[in-house]
C-alpha cells in the first residue's frame, strides 16, 4: 500500500518552538519579522486581512487518505473560513486561521499524519508527482514510492528549511512528463534500461520570473541514486545559491550564472561527497499492486447524464477493471462540508483512493466499474462543476492581485468570468479535448501560463495616460521529456477581452477539428495565426471617457491601478510600461529629426515628459497630473542622485510648457533622454540602478535659461555651511510662492548641500549652473 | 519682523529646520509664555525657551531657592540659595539670551490671582508640585480659554498632556485631586533629578511646537514614561462629557482654592 511521507521525529520540538515564538510575539517581545522567518517555513503565510493566516499542508504526490481529508476538512471548518483550497502543487490549504489557533491546527494536522513544514519559504517544498502515478497505463513504473520516501528523508533534515530559495522536486512516470519534471528545480522521469529501474534527471528548471526548462543532468541513473542526487543538489544550492536577491535566487539562476559546465562540476563535487558519506537507501513502500477485480460487471449504459459524465471524467487504469475519476473543483476551492462528505464517501474505498492534482482538482482512483454510478450520484450532489464539461474544471489561476502583493491583475476573478462565459457559450466543450487554460495575475507564472496550451499573464497597459488591466497571451507549451518548451508570447489583450479571445479561439478550433486532432496540434498549425487575428480584433480599447469598463479589472469596484502594489517588488509587468515610454522617446526623436523648426518646441516638451515619466513606475509612482509627474521625477531621480541636477532647468521649462525656451536646449534634452536609457540599461531586477560605466555618462551642458527673472538675488559666496542655507531660507521667507530667488554659491560643500536642502523643503531648483569658480542656482519658492 | 544678522546666526539651527524656518522663529520671538513654578520642571522649560528666543517669559513662584532644590532645579546655582526663585531664574535667562523679556510674579497661584496672571499669555506651563495647583491651573485655563501643558513627576515616572481649548482637559482624565496622603509628594518619595529634566524638556518642546503650529501636540493623549526601565508610551483619551469643568453640565464655573497636600518631611522651602 502506498502511503505518504512519515512525520520526522523533531516536528514536535519544532512546533513547540513555533508556539514559544508566537507567545513571545503576542507579548511584544519579538518583532513580526522574527516570527515570520519561522512561520513561513512552517507553511504559514500571513493573509492580507490582518492577523489571519493561511496554512499549507504537505501532501506528497497529492496523496491524502480519506481519513486525513476528513480531519483536514474538520480542522478547516473549525479554525478556517469554511473552505479548503487545492494547490497546483498538489497540496491542501486552510485559509484565515487566527494566530492564536495556529499551533492547535498544526498539532491536529500532525495527529492526522500531516505536516505543514516546508509549505512555504525557502525550503524543500512539496514533492510532486503525476496525478495518476501508479495507475497510468502509459507509465514505466509507479514513481509514488520514490516521491514519498524522498520526502520522508528530506523533511527530517534540518538544512531543508533555510535554503537560498524554494526547492521544488517533481516525478513523472514516463516520457509524457505528466508530473512536469522538466519544469522543476529537480525532476525525475521514470525509465527502465537493461531491466533496471531508474530515471532521467533534469535540473534547474522551473516557472516563475524568467521561467526555464530543466536541463538534462543524467540520461539514466538507477533508482538508488534518487536521494544522493536530491541531496547533492540541495547542498549545491545551499552553498552557492544567491541569498541576497530573492528575485534571482532559484536554482535556474545559479545554472545561468555558472554555466552548464561549472554547474555540473560543482554538482559532481557535492554528489561525490554525498556518495562517499554513504547514506542508507530510501525505504520504498511497495508500489500499489493492481488489485484484482474479478469480472467487472458493466451495469449497462445507464442514464444519459451518467454516460456523458463517464466520458468526460472517467478513465481506465492500467489495472484492469479499475477506474480513475477526475473530480472538478472550481479553481481549487471546495467547501469544508463538501470535502468532509467526499472523505466520508470515499472511506469505503480504501486509503489509496484520492489524490490532489496539479490542476487543482481531485483524482479518484481504484474505483471499480460497478461503483461508478454511485460515485457519480454522490459527486453531482456535492460539486457544481460535475455535470459540466471537464474543460471548466481545468481552468487554472493563481490568487492574483486580490490577495497577492505582486499581483497586477485579478486573475482569479478573470478565471471565474472565463468559466462562466465558456459554460454559457454554446460551444461544444466536450469536443475540445484536454486544454491547459492557465491564468497568472502577473508575469511571475504562479498561474503556470508558460506551461499552458493557452495562457495569460497579467500586465498593465496605458491608453492616453490611463492605465488599464491587460494580459499577455501565450500559447503552445509542450511538456514532454526532451522536448519541453514554454508557451510563446503571441500578443497583448485588454483584460476585459479574455473571455472573448478564448471563446473565439475555441470556436475556430472546433470549426477545424476535422483537420487537427488536438488543440495542441491546432496551435502548432493554424491556431497561432488564428490567435494573432483574434487578438488583433480585441486589442484596441475605447478611450477612458467613452467606455470606462475597460479600465476596471474583472469584479473590481475601482479603476485599475498599480498604486497598491508593494513598492520595490520586482515584476516584469512593469517593464512593459517602461518599454512603452522608451518607445515613445524613440519615436519622438525620430519626429524631431524631420520636424520643421517651429514644431520642435512641443516635441521637445514631449521628450522631456516621456523621459521624466519612463522610470517613475520603478519607484511606485503613478502620476495623475503633470505636476505630480515632474515633482516625482525631481524627488526620485534628480534629488536621489540618479539624474544630473543640471537637467532640472529643462524639467522646469517643460512643466511650465515654455516650449520656445526648450528649442535652444535640444542638445541637452537629447542628452536627458539618453541618460534615462542608460539608467534603464543599468537597472537590475530589483529596480536598483547600478553605476553605469563612466563612458556612458554624458556631462550635460548647463542649461542657460534666459527667460527666468528672479525676484531677488543673493550672493552667498564666502558664506559657510550651514549659514548659506540659513540665509537662503531667510531670503525665501521674504518672497511669495512661485517667486524665483537666485543665489550664488561656492563650489564644494555649498553647491553639494544647499540645493538638496532647499529641495527637501519642497522648493524647486529651476537651474543650477557653474559660473567660473562659483555656482548660480535659481529657486522657485513653494 | 526682520531678523538681524546676530539673530540669524543665533537661531540658525532653528531656521535650517524644515518645520521651523524663518517663519517659525519669528513666531517664537513673538511668543508669550507663562511658567508656573520655577522648580524641577520650570527650570528646564525656562532655560530652553530662553535659548529658543521666546519673546516674553512669565515666571510664577513664591519660594526661595533651597539647597535640596539644586539636585534637579538646574536654573538655580549654589550661590542662589536663599534668593527668590523667580529672580534667580530671571538672571539666568538674561545671561542666556538678553533678547527675552522676563516678567516675574513672586507669589503662588491661587483662585484669587490666577486669572489675572494668565490672561496676557499665549500658553501656560504647569511646573507645580502639588495637585491643588494643578487642578487650579487646569480650571483657570479651561475657563479662560488658554492652552496649557500639564506635567507631573514622581520617583522615576513622568506624565504630561497638553490642553487646547475645545479638547479634553486634565479633569477629563483625572476628575479631582487624590485624597490627602494617597499620593506622596516629591519630598516624601524622592525624584531622580534627570526625570525632571526629561519631562520639562518635553513640555518646552510642546510650547515651541504650539507656537510654530507644527506636528501633533499631546492633545487628547497622555504621555507617560518610566525612566527606571526607560519605557515611553502614550495613552489616548477623549473629552469627557461628564467632566466637571469642560463637560456638558459643568459643576465648576468659578475658581476655588483646594487645600494643598502638605509635605510632611519638608524642612525648608518647597519641593
Interface residues (C-beta under 8 A of the other chain):
Chain A: X722 X723 X725 X726 X727 X729 X730 X732 X733 X757 X760 X761
Chain B: X3 X8 X9 X12 X15 X16 X18 X21 X22 X23
